[in-house]
Amino acid sequence: MSNQERRPRFVSAQAMVEGPDPEEPKGAPRAAIVGGAVGVAVLLLATVSVGSMVHGAKERLVHPEAAASQAVAVADDAEAPYCTPAFKQVLQRVLNACGLVGGEQRRGCQPADVKTFASISDEDFNALFTPLKDRGAVVMFDDNSDVLDDGAKKLLDERWQDRRGARYFFVVARASKDGTTEGNRALSHKRANSVLFHLKEKFQDPDLDSQVGLLWLGSEFAQLSNAYCDWPNSREGGKKCTPEAINRSAFASWVDCRL
């Protein structure tokens, strides 16, 4: 045996780990081409998708009113029949004007707030509550009084417990045209607070402040007709319902619409 044949062969550690080079499969070039084509297609699809999203975001920034309108004007089959797109648009404006969206604490709304920030007419605002007849009730007060009688407390308790998963509980207090504007506004504010304080004391609900929306309208919004005497009210069978009595009351209702 020659010296060359007796000389030991040295193999690198990398070669020991990796082993011999495998033979390249015959279909490898074709697979590489197909894989590359798929990669290019995915890249193009992602580029188009991102471009579409960026364009949509730009449109929402340039035309926020249109985006908000589209978001609100959707009626869900699971919602109450009165939750029409038109109703929800007015509801959204009132919620925004009165600070009832995006906050953790209860906020209120006076006539100037509703007219200035919600930009709706007296008739539009009153129409907002007309469809709530079966969900709401009218809490009656004596003239120049903000005291809840037993009938009012009972009615409020019944309505509050009939939530059915609704998110907002509206309390809309009014005052008749007798007296000054400032006096009627203050009186309607007290009436709204009487409802709130009773619910707080009765139910001790920690989330109540973020669910109840108070609106005190004095006598500045369009006065209501005695058609609202057909609503459930706290003095049924008692004092005769009149337009004057309806306009010194507080409307209370859950609102079932989702925005």
ChimeraX commands (.cxc) that place a marker at each C-alpha (Angstrom):
marker #1 position 0.00,0.00,0.00 radius 0.5
marker #1 position 1.43,3.38,-0.89 radius 0.5
marker #1 position 1.96,6.20,1.60 radius 0.5
marker #1 position -0.87,8.13,-0.06 radius 0.5
marker #1 position -3.29,5.29,0.48 radius 0.5
marker #1 position -2.22,4.86,4.17 radius 0.5
marker #1 position -2.63,8.65,4.90 radius 0.5
marker #1 position -5.84,9.26,6.95 radius 0.5
marker #1 position -8.60,11.29,5.34 radius 0.5
marker #1 position -9.81,14.39,7.27 radius 0.5
marker #1 position -13.45,15.47,6.93 radius 0.5
marker #1 position -14.66,18.87,8.17 radius 0.5
marker #1 position -17.24,19.05,11.00 radius 0.5
marker #1 position -19.67,20.89,8.70 radius 0.5
marker #1 position -19.47,18.09,6.20 radius 0.5
marker #1 position -20.13,15.54,8.94 radius 0.5
marker #1 position -23.24,17.38,10.05 radius 0.5
marker #1 position -24.62,18.21,6.63 radius 0.5
marker #1 position -23.75,14.97,4.94 radius 0.5
marker #1 position -23.25,14.64,1.22 radius 0.5
marker #1 position -24.85,17.19,-1.09 radius 0.5
marker #1 position -28.23,15.86,-2.23 radius 0.5
marker #1 position -28.93,15.61,-5.89 radius 0.5
marker #1 position -31.12,18.44,-7.22 radius 0.5
marker #1 position -34.58,17.12,-8.16 radius 0.5
marker #1 position -35.40,17.30,-11.82 radius 0.5
marker #1 position -38.49,19.45,-11.21 radius 0.5
marker #1 position -36.73,22.05,-9.05 radius 0.5
marker #1 position -36.40,24.80,-11.70 radius 0.5
marker #1 position -40.12,24.55,-12.58 radius 0.5
marker #1 position -41.13,24.65,-8.87 radius 0.5
marker #1 position -38.98,27.73,-8.37 radius 0.5
marker #1 position -40.65,29.50,-11.27 radius 0.5
marker #1 position -44.16,28.65,-10.00 radius 0.5
marker #1 position -43.29,29.73,-6.46 radius 0.5
marker #1 position -41.95,33.02,-7.72 radius 0.5
marker #1 position -45.11,33.69,-9.72 radius 0.5
marker #1 position -47.31,32.99,-6.69 radius 0.5
marker #1 position -45.19,35.33,-4.59 radius 0.5
marker #1 position -45.57,38.13,-7.12 radius 0.5
marker #1 position -49.36,37.62,-7.26 radius 0.5
marker #1 position -49.65,37.76,-3.46 radius 0.5
marker #1 position -47.56,40.93,-3.38 radius 0.5
marker #1 position -49.76,42.59,-6.02 radius 0.5
marker #1 position -52.94,41.61,-4.14 radius 0.5
marker #1 position -51.60,43.01,-0.88 radius 0.5
marker #1 position -50.58,46.25,-2.62 radius 0.5
marker #1 position -54.07,46.71,-4.09 radius 0.5
marker #1 position -55.72,45.94,-0.74 radius 0.5
marker #1 position -53.56,48.42,1.16 radius 0.5
marker #1 position -54.17,51.05,-1.52 radius 0.5
marker #1 position -57.93,50.54,-1.19 radius 0.5
marker #1 position -57.80,50.91,2.60 radius 0.5
marker #1 position -55.68,54.05,2.38 radius 0.5
marker #1 position -58.10,55.55,-0.15 radius 0.5
marker #1 position -61.07,54.71,2.12 radius 0.5
marker #1 position -59.37,56.29,5.12 radius 0.5
marker #1 position -58.64,59.43,3.09 radius 0.5
marker #1 position -62.30,59.68,2.06 radius 0.5
marker #1 position -63.43,59.37,5.70 radius 0.5
marker #1 position -61.05,62.13,6.72 radius 0.5
marker #1 position -62.07,64.45,3.89 radius 0.5
marker #1 position -65.82,63.74,4.23 radius 0.5
marker #1 position -66.45,62.76,7.89 radius 0.5
marker #1 position -70.17,63.66,7.70 radius 0.5
marker #1 position -70.78,61.17,4.92 radius 0.5
marker #1 position -68.94,58.42,6.79 radius 0.5
marker #1 position -70.93,59.11,9.96 radius 0.5
marker #1 position -74.18,59.13,8.04 radius 0.5
marker #1 position -73.39,55.80,6.42 radius 0.5
marker #1 position -72.42,54.31,9.78 radius 0.5
marker #1 position -75.65,55.44,11.45 radius 0.5
marker #1 position -78.11,54.79,8.64 radius 0.5
marker #1 position -78.17,51.04,9.04 radius 0.5
marker #1 position -81.21,49.29,10.46 radius 0.5
marker #1 position -80.52,45.91,12.03 radius 0.5
marker #1 position -83.13,43.18,11.70 radius 0.5
marker #1 position -82.70,42.42,15.40 radius 0.5
marker #1 position -83.56,46.00,16.42 radius 0.5
marker #1 position -86.97,47.45,17.18 radius 0.5
marker #1 position -89.02,48.47,14.11 radius 0.5
marker #1 position -88.76,52.16,15.01 radius 0.5
marker #1 position -84.95,52.08,14.62 radius 0.5
marker #1 position -85.08,53.38,11.06 radius 0.5
marker #1 position -82.06,55.09,9.46 radius 0.5
marker #1 position -83.77,58.50,9.79 radius 0.5
marker #1 position -84.57,57.92,13.48 radius 0.5
marker #1 position -81.01,56.79,14.20 radius 0.5
marker #1 position -79.51,59.85,12.52 radius 0.5
marker #1 position -81.48,62.19,14.77 radius 0.5
marker #1 position -80.69,60.01,17.78 radius 0.5
marker #1 position -76.97,60.12,17.01 radius 0.5
marker #1 position -76.98,63.92,16.79 radius 0.5
marker #1 position -78.76,64.23,20.14 radius 0.5
marker #1 position -76.40,61.75,21.80 radius 0.5
marker #1 position -73.38,63.66,20.52 radius 0.5
marker #1 position -74.81,67.06,21.46 radius 0.5
marker #1 position -75.64,65.95,24.98 radius 0.5
marker #1 position -72.34,64.20,25.66 radius 0.5
marker #1 position -73.87,60.74,25.94 radius 0.5
marker #1 position -71.37,59.05,23.64 radius 0.5
marker #1 position -67.80,58.16,24.58 radius 0.5
marker #1 position -67.97,59.39,28.18 radius 0.5
marker #1 position -68.04,57.49,31.45 radius 0.5
marker #1 position -70.17,59.97,33.37 radius 0.5
marker #1 position -73.70,61.21,32.84 radius 0.5
marker #1 position -74.05,64.53,31.08 radius 0.5
marker #1 position -77.05,66.67,30.41 radius 0.5
marker #1 position -78.49,68.80,27.69 radius 0.5
marker #1 position -80.41,72.07,27.75 radius 0.5
marker #1 position -82.44,73.57,24.89 radius 0.5
marker #1 position -79.56,75.65,23.53 radius 0.5
marker #1 position -77.32,72.58,23.41 radius 0.5
marker #1 position -79.84,70.55,21.44 radius 0.5
marker #1 position -80.55,73.31,18.93 radius 0.5
marker #1 position -76.96,74.46,18.50 radius 0.5
marker #1 position -75.02,71.20,18.51 radius 0.5
marker #1 position -77.63,68.69,17.33 radius 0.5
marker #1 position -78.89,71.11,14.66 radius 0.5
marker #1 position -82.43,69.77,14.70 radius 0.5
marker #1 position -85.77,71.55,14.80 radius 0.5
marker #1 position -88.35,71.41,17.57 radius 0.5
marker #1 position -90.52,69.13,15.47 radius 0.5
marker #1 position -87.63,66.79,14.66 radius 0.5
marker #1 position -86.75,66.51,18.32 radius 0.5
marker #1 position -90.30,65.79,19.40 radius 0.5
marker #1 position -90.59,63.24,16.61 radius 0.5
marker #1 position -87.63,61.43,18.10 radius 0.5
marker #1 position -89.75,60.33,21.05 radius 0.5
marker #1 position -93.00,59.55,19.27 radius 0.5
marker #1 position -91.96,55.97,18.31 radius 0.5
marker #1 position -91.02,55.20,21.94 radius 0.5
marker #1 position -94.62,55.00,23.14 radius 0.5
marker #1 position -94.47,51.27,23.94 radius 0.5
marker #1 position -91.11,51.58,25.70 radius 0.5
marker #1 position -91.54,54.84,27.51 radius 0.5
marker #1 position -93.81,56.56,29.97 radius 0.5
marker #1 position -94.79,60.06,31.07 radius 0.5
marker #1 position -94.03,61.09,34.64 radius 0.5
marker #1 position -96.52,63.74,35.70 radius 0.5
marker #1 position -95.79,66.62,38.08 radius 0.5
marker #1 position -97.94,69.15,39.86 radius 0.5
marker #1 position -97.72,72.75,38.71 radius 0.5
marker #1 position -94.42,74.37,39.81 radius 0.5
marker #1 position -93.33,71.12,41.49 radius 0.5
marker #1 position -90.49,68.65,40.95 radius 0.5
marker #1 position -91.70,66.09,43.52 radius 0.5
marker #1 position -92.32,62.52,42.40 radius 0.5
marker #1 position -95.52,61.03,43.77 radius 0.5
marker #1 position -96.01,57.30,44.44 radius 0.5
marker #1 position -97.46,56.70,40.97 radius 0.5
marker #1 position -94.42,58.32,39.34 radius 0.5
marker #1 position -91.99,56.22,41.38 radius 0.5
marker #1 position -93.83,53.00,40.58 radius 0.5
marker #1 position -93.88,53.77,36.87 radius 0.5
marker #1 position -90.17,54.64,36.80 radius 0.5
marker #1 position -89.29,51.42,38.62 radius 0.5
marker #1 position -91.24,49.38,36.08 radius 0.5
marker #1 position -89.64,51.12,33.11 radius 0.5
marker #1 position -86.09,50.88,34.47 radius 0.5
marker #1 position -86.40,47.14,35.05 radius 0.5
marker #1 position -87.73,46.62,31.53 radius 0.5
marker #1 position -84.33,47.28,29.96 radius 0.5
marker #1 position -84.18,44.34,27.48 radius 0.5
marker #1 position -80.51,44.98,26.73 radius 0.5
marker #1 position -80.96,48.66,25.71 radius 0.5
marker #1 position -78.02,50.99,26.24 radius 0.5
marker #1 position -79.51,54.44,26.86 radius 0.5
marker #1 position -82.31,55.56,29.18 radius 0.5
marker #1 position -83.59,58.99,28.19 radius 0.5
marker #1 position -85.19,61.37,30.66 radius 0.5
marker #1 position -86.61,64.42,28.91 radius 0.5
marker #1 position -88.13,66.96,31.31 radius 0.5
marker #1 position -90.30,69.90,30.31 radius 0.5
marker #1 position -92.06,72.86,31.84 radius 0.5
marker #1 position -95.21,74.62,30.69 radius 0.5
marker #1 position -95.18,78.12,29.20 radius 0.5
marker #1 position -96.27,79.75,32.47 radius 0.5
marker #1 position -93.51,81.79,34.07 radius 0.5
marker #1 position -90.15,82.99,32.77 radius 0.5
marker #1 position -87.83,81.16,30.40 radius 0.5
marker #1 position -85.12,80.91,33.05 radius 0.5
marker #1 position -87.56,79.72,35.69 radius 0.5
marker #1 position -89.02,77.04,33.44 radius 0.5
marker #1 position -85.60,75.83,32.44 radius 0.5
marker #1 position -84.54,75.53,36.09 radius 0.5
marker #1 position -87.79,73.75,36.98 radius 0.5
marker #1 position -87.41,71.23,34.15 radius 0.5
marker #1 position -83.82,70.59,35.28 radius 0.5
marker #1 position -85.05,69.82,38.78 radius 0.5
marker #1 position -87.66,67.45,37.41 radius 0.5
marker #1 position -85.04,65.56,35.40 radius 0.5
marker #1 position -82.84,65.30,38.49 radius 0.5
marker #1 position -85.77,64.01,40.56 radius 0.5
marker #1 position -86.03,61.06,38.18 radius 0.5
marker #1 position -82.28,60.44,38.25 radius 0.5
marker #1 position -82.00,60.66,42.05 radius 0.5
marker #1 position -84.88,58.26,42.52 radius 0.5
marker #1 position -83.35,55.66,40.18 radius 0.5
marker #1 position -79.98,55.97,41.93 radius 0.5
marker #1 position -81.45,55.56,45.38 radius 0.5
marker #1 position -83.76,52.72,44.39 radius 0.5
marker #1 position -81.44,50.53,42.30 radius 0.5
marker #1 position -77.89,51.38,43.45 radius 0.5
marker #1 position -76.61,50.60,39.95 radius 0.5
marker #1 position -72.91,51.54,39.60 radius 0.5
marker #1 position -73.31,51.95,35.82 radius 0.5
marker #1 position -76.39,54.16,36.02 radius 0.5
marker #1 position -74.56,57.45,35.38 radius 0.5
marker #1 position -73.30,56.18,32.02 radius 0.5
marker #1 position -76.74,54.92,30.99 radius 0.5
marker #1 position -79.08,57.77,31.90 radius 0.5
marker #1 position -79.19,60.82,29.65 radius 0.5
marker #1 position -80.87,63.91,31.06 radius 0.5
marker #1 position -82.40,66.58,28.86 radius 0.5
marker #1 position -84.16,69.55,30.43 radius 0.5
marker #1 position -86.00,71.60,27.86 radius 0.5
marker #1 position -87.98,74.13,29.86 radius 0.5
marker #1 position -90.75,75.49,27.67 radius 0.5
marker #1 position -88.47,76.41,24.76 radius 0.5
marker #1 position -89.13,73.42,22.54 radius 0.5
marker #1 position -92.39,72.96,20.69 radius 0.5
marker #1 position -95.18,72.16,23.11 radius 0.5
marker #1 position -96.72,68.72,22.88 radius 0.5
marker #1 position -100.34,67.99,22.10 radius 0.5
marker #1 position -102.70,65.88,24.17 radius 0.5
marker #1 position -101.99,63.00,21.77 radius 0.5
marker #1 position -99.24,62.14,24.26 radius 0.5
marker #1 position -101.95,61.50,26.84 radius 0.5
marker #1 position -102.26,58.08,25.16 radius 0.5
marker #1 position -98.84,57.16,26.52 radius 0.5
marker #1 position -98.62,55.24,29.81 radius 0.5
marker #1 position -98.45,57.93,32.49 radius 0.5
marker #1 position -98.10,58.06,36.22 radius 0.5
marker #1 position -101.61,59.45,36.83 radius 0.5
marker #1 position -103.79,57.18,34.76 radius 0.5
marker #1 position -107.23,57.13,36.32 radius 0.5
marker #1 position -106.39,60.25,38.30 radius 0.5
marker #1 position -106.20,63.88,37.23 radius 0.5
marker #1 position -107.39,64.40,33.67 radius 0.5
marker #1 position -104.52,64.56,31.19 radius 0.5
marker #1 position -104.27,67.87,29.35 radius 0.5
marker #1 position -101.66,69.48,27.08 radius 0.5
marker #1 position -100.64,71.66,30.03 radius 0.5
marker #1 position -100.07,68.60,32.20 radius 0.5
marker #1 position -98.10,66.81,29.46 radius 0.5
marker #1 position -95.83,69.83,29.04 radius 0.5
marker #1 position -94.85,69.92,32.69 radius 0.5
marker #1 position -93.83,66.27,32.72 radius 0.5
marker #1 position -90.77,64.10,32.19 radius 0.5
marker #1 position -90.58,61.46,29.46 radius 0.5
marker #1 position -88.61,58.36,30.45 radius 0.5
marker #1 position -87.70,55.57,28.04 radius 0.5
marker #1 position -85.08,53.05,27.12 radius 0.5
marker #1 position -83.90,53.39,23.51 radius 0.5
marker #1 position -83.31,50.04,21.81 radius 0.5
marker #1 position -81.40,51.20,18.72 radius 0.5
marker #1 position -77.73,50.28,18.25 radius 0.5
marker #1 position -75.48,52.90,16.72 radius 0.5
marker link #1:1,2 radius 0.2
marker link #1:2,3 radius 0.2
marker link #1:3,4 radius 0.2
marker link #1:4,5 radius 0.2
marker link #1:5,6 radius 0.2
marker link #1:6,7 radius 0.2
marker link #1:7,8 radius 0.2
marker link #1:8,9 radius 0.2
marker link #1:9,10 radius 0.2
marker link #1:10,11 radius 0.2
marker link #1:11,12 radius 0.2
marker link #1:12,13 radius 0.2
marker link #1:13,14 radius 0.2
marker link #1:14,15 radius 0.2
marker link #1:15,16 radius 0.2
marker link #1:16,17 radius 0.2
marker link #1:17,18 radius 0.2
marker link #1:18,19 radius 0.2
marker link #1:19,20 radius 0.2
marker link #1:20,21 radius 0.2
marker link #1:21,22 radius 0.2
marker link #1:22,23 radius 0.2
marker link #1:23,24 radius 0.2
marker link #1:24,25 radius 0.2
marker link #1:25,26 radius 0.2
marker link #1:26,27 radius 0.2
marker link #1:27,28 radius 0.2
marker link #1:28,29 radius 0.2
marker link #1:29,30 radius 0.2
marker link #1:30,31 radius 0.2
marker link #1:31,32 radius 0.2
marker link #1:32,33 radius 0.2
marker link #1:33,34 radius 0.2
marker link #1:34,35 radius 0.2
marker link #1:35,36 radius 0.2
marker link #1:36,37 radius 0.2
marker link #1:37,38 radius 0.2
marker link #1:38,39 radius 0.2
marker link #1:39,40 radius 0.2
marker link #1:40,41 radius 0.2
marker link #1:41,42 radius 0.2
marker link #1:42,43 radius 0.2
marker link #1:43,44 radius 0.2
marker link #1:44,45 radius 0.2
marker link #1:45,46 radius 0.2
marker link #1:46,47 radius 0.2
marker link #1:47,48 radius 0.2
marker link #1:48,49 radius 0.2
marker link #1:49,50 radius 0.2
marker link #1:50,51 radius 0.2
marker link #1:51,52 radius 0.2
marker link #1:52,53 radius 0.2
marker link #1:53,54 radius 0.2
marker link #1:54,55 radius 0.2
marker link #1:55,56 radius 0.2
marker link #1:56,57 radius 0.2
marker link #1:57,58 radius 0.2
marker link #1:58,59 radius 0.2
marker link #1:59,60 radius 0.2
marker link #1:60,61 radius 0.2
marker link #1:61,62 radius 0.2
marker link #1:62,63 radius 0.2
marker link #1:63,64 radius 0.2
marker link #1:64,65 radius 0.2
marker link #1:65,66 radius 0.2
marker link #1:66,67 radius 0.2
marker link #1:67,68 radius 0.2
marker link #1:68,69 radius 0.2
marker link #1:69,70 radius 0.2
marker link #1:70,71 radius 0.2
marker link #1:71,72 radius 0.2
marker link #1:72,73 radius 0.2
marker link #1:73,74 radius 0.2
marker link #1:74,75 radius 0.2
marker link #1:75,76 radius 0.2
marker link #1:76,77 radius 0.2
marker link #1:77,78 radius 0.2
marker link #1:78,79 radius 0.2
marker link #1:79,80 radius 0.2
marker link #1:80,81 radius 0.2
marker link #1:81,82 radius 0.2
marker link #1:82,83 radius 0.2
marker link #1:83,84 radius 0.2
marker link #1:84,85 radius 0.2
marker link #1:85,86 radius 0.2
marker link #1:86,87 radius 0.2
marker link #1:87,88 radius 0.2
marker link #1:88,89 radius 0.2
marker link #1:89,90 radius 0.2
marker link #1:90,91 radius 0.2
marker link #1:91,92 radius 0.2
marker link #1:92,93 radius 0.2
marker link #1:93,94 radius 0.2
marker link #1:94,95 radius 0.2
marker link #1:95,96 radius 0.2
marker link #1:96,97 radius 0.2
marker link #1:97,98 radius 0.2
marker link #1:98,99 radius 0.2
marker link #1:99,100 radius 0.2
marker link #1:100,101 radius 0.2
marker link #1:101,102 radius 0.2
marker link #1:102,103 radius 0.2
marker link #1:103,104 radius 0.2
marker link #1:104,105 radius 0.2
marker link #1:105,106 radius 0.2
marker link #1:106,107 radius 0.2
marker link #1:107,108 radius 0.2
marker link #1:108,109 radius 0.2
marker link #1:109,110 radius 0.2
marker link #1:110,111 radius 0.2
marker link #1:111,112 radius 0.2
marker link #1:112,113 radius 0.2
marker link #1:113,114 radius 0.2
marker link #1:114,115 radius 0.2
marker link #1:115,116 radius 0.2
marker link #1:116,117 radius 0.2
marker link #1:117,118 radius 0.2
marker link #1:118,119 radius 0.2
marker link #1:119,120 radius 0.2
marker link #1:120,121 radius 0.2
marker link #1:121,122 radius 0.2
marker link #1:122,123 radius 0.2
marker link #1:123,124 radius 0.2
marker link #1:124,125 radius 0.2
marker link #1:125,126 radius 0.2
marker link #1:126,127 radius 0.2
marker link #1:127,128 radius 0.2
marker link #1:128,129 radius 0.2
marker link #1:129,130 radius 0.2
marker link #1:130,131 radius 0.2
marker link #1:131,132 radius 0.2
marker link #1:132,133 radius 0.2
marker link #1:133,134 radius 0.2
marker link #1:134,135 radius 0.2
marker link #1:135,136 radius 0.2
marker link #1:136,137 radius 0.2
marker link #1:137,138 radius 0.2
marker link #1:138,139 radius 0.2
marker link #1:139,140 radius 0.2
marker link #1:140,141 radius 0.2
marker link #1:141,142 radius 0.2
marker link #1:142,143 radius 0.2
marker link #1:143,144 radius 0.2
marker link #1:144,145 radius 0.2
marker link #1:145,146 radius 0.2
marker link #1:146,147 radius 0.2
marker link #1:147,148 radius 0.2
marker link #1:148,149 radius 0.2
marker link #1:149,150 radius 0.2
marker link #1:150,151 radius 0.2
marker link #1:151,152 radius 0.2
marker link #1:152,153 radius 0.2
marker link #1:153,154 radius 0.2
marker link #1:154,155 radius 0.2
marker link #1:155,156 radius 0.2
marker link #1:156,157 radius 0.2
marker link #1:157,158 radius 0.2
marker link #1:158,159 radius 0.2
marker link #1:159,160 radius 0.2
marker link #1:160,161 radius 0.2
marker link #1:161,162 radius 0.2
marker link #1:162,163 radius 0.2
marker link #1:163,164 radius 0.2
marker link #1:164,165 radius 0.2
marker link #1:165,166 radius 0.2
marker link #1:166,167 radius 0.2
marker link #1:167,168 radius 0.2
marker link #1:168,169 radius 0.2
marker link #1:169,170 radius 0.2
marker link #1:170,171 radius 0.2
marker link #1:171,172 radius 0.2
marker link #1:172,173 radius 0.2
marker link #1:173,174 radius 0.2
marker link #1:174,175 radius 0.2
marker link #1:175,176 radius 0.2
marker link #1:176,177 radius 0.2
marker link #1:177,178 radius 0.2
marker link #1:178,179 radius 0.2
marker link #1:179,180 radius 0.2
marker link #1:180,181 radius 0.2
marker link #1:181,182 radius 0.2
marker link #1:182,183 radius 0.2
marker link #1:183,184 radius 0.2
marker link #1:184,185 radius 0.2
marker link #1:185,186 radius 0.2
marker link #1:186,187 radius 0.2
marker link #1:187,188 radius 0.2
marker link #1:188,189 radius 0.2
marker link #1:189,190 radius 0.2
marker link #1:190,191 radius 0.2
marker link #1:191,192 radius 0.2
marker link #1:192,193 radius 0.2
marker link #1:193,194 radius 0.2
marker link #1:194,195 radius 0.2
marker link #1:195,196 radius 0.2
marker link #1:196,197 radius 0.2
marker link #1:197,198 radius 0.2
marker link #1:198,199 radius 0.2
marker link #1:199,200 radius 0.2
marker link #1:200,201 radius 0.2
marker link #1:201,202 radius 0.2
marker link #1:202,203 radius 0.2
marker link #1:203,204 radius 0.2
marker link #1:204,205 radius 0.2
marker link #1:205,206 radius 0.2
marker link #1:206,207 radius 0.2
marker link #1:207,208 radius 0.2
marker link #1:208,209 radius 0.2
marker link #1:209,210 radius 0.2
marker link #1:210,211 radius 0.2
marker link #1:211,212 radius 0.2
marker link #1:212,213 radius 0.2
marker link #1:213,214 radius 0.2
marker link #1:214,215 radius 0.2
marker link #1:215,216 radius 0.2
marker link #1:216,217 radius 0.2
marker link #1:217,218 radius 0.2
marker link #1:218,219 radius 0.2
marker link #1:219,220 radius 0.2
marker link #1:220,221 radius 0.2
marker link #1:221,222 radius 0.2
marker link #1:222,223 radius 0.2
marker link #1:223,224 radius 0.2
marker link #1:224,225 radius 0.2
marker link #1:225,226 radius 0.2
marker link #1:226,227 radius 0.2
marker link #1:227,228 radius 0.2
marker link #1:228,229 radius 0.2
marker link #1:229,230 radius 0.2
marker link #1:230,231 radius 0.2
marker link #1:231,232 radius 0.2
marker link #1:232,233 radius 0.2
marker link #1:233,234 radius 0.2
marker link #1:234,235 radius 0.2
marker link #1:235,236 radius 0.2
marker link #1:236,237 radius 0.2
marker link #1:237,238 radius 0.2
marker link #1:238,239 radius 0.2
marker link #1:239,240 radius 0.2
marker link #1:240,241 radius 0.2
marker link #1:241,242 radius 0.2
marker link #1:242,243 radius 0.2
marker link #1:243,244 radius 0.2
marker link #1:244,245 radius 0.2
marker link #1:245,246 radius 0.2
marker link #1:246,247 radius 0.2
marker link #1:247,248 radius 0.2
marker link #1:248,249 radius 0.2
marker link #1:249,250 radius 0.2
marker link #1:250,251 radius 0.2
marker link #1:251,252 radius 0.2
marker link #1:252,253 radius 0.2
marker link #1:253,254 radius 0.2
marker link #1:254,255 radius 0.2
marker link #1:255,256 radius 0.2
marker link #1:256,257 radius 0.2
marker link #1:257,258 radius 0.2
marker link #1:258,259 radius 0.2
view
